[in-house]
Amino acid sequence: MTKSELRRLYKKKRSALSSEAIETFSLTIANQLLQLPIWKVSFYHVFLSITEHKEINTDYILNILSGKDKNIVISKTDFESLRMIHYLLLDTTVIKKNDWNIPEPVDGIEIDSDKINVVFVPLLAFDKHGHRVGYGKGFYDNFLSECQPETLKIGLSFFEAEDSIDDVFESDVALDYCVTPNTIYSFST
C-alpha cells in the first residue's frame, strides 16, 4: 500500500480504539522499551501526545525517563519551515497546545538536534524494513536527518508492521526499532 492509503487506514484503526485500550497499550509499550539497550545515554527526545488524534500516551515514557534522571527533550513545530525547535523539559517548562492541538513548550533551553541520543518517533504505520508513515508534513524526516548517524530512532505503534510501504522516498529516514504492545522490531541488524 502507498503512504496515503496507509495513512487513511491507520487513522481509521486508531480512531476505533477506546480510551482504555490507548492507556493499556501505551503502558505496555513503555514497559517494552525497558528491554531495549538504550538507557546508558543522556538526551532523549519524546513527542507530547496529541490526544485528539488518539496518539500513544507518552506520559509513561516521560515517567521512566524522569525516574532514570535522563535529559528529556521536547519540541515546538515551525509550520513555515517544517522544522522543529527542541527544548530541554524542566519542572518549570510551560506547555501550551498550538493551533493543531500539538502540546508544545512555550520556550526554554534550546538543544541542538545533534546532541540527542534517542528519538521516540510518532507514526501511523510502519513496515518490516523500518520505514514509517507519519502525518505527511515531513517534520520528523527533517529532524532525524539533522541528528547524528548513531542517534537511535524508535517508532511507537499500537499496531503491528505492514510487509512494506510502496512509495518510500530516498529522503525518508528509517527507524532502528519500532515497539508495539506485542513486539519489538529491530531494523538496524
Secondary structure, DSSP 8 states (H G I E B T S, - for coil): --HHHHHHHHHHHHHT--HHHHHHHHHHHHHHHTTSS-TTSSEEE-----GGGT---THHHHHHHHHTT-EEEEEEEETTTTEEEEEE--TT--EEE-TTS-EEESS--B--GGG--EEEE--SEEBTTS-EE-SSS-HHHHHHHHS-TT-EEEEE-SS--BS--TT--TT----SEEE-SS-EEE---
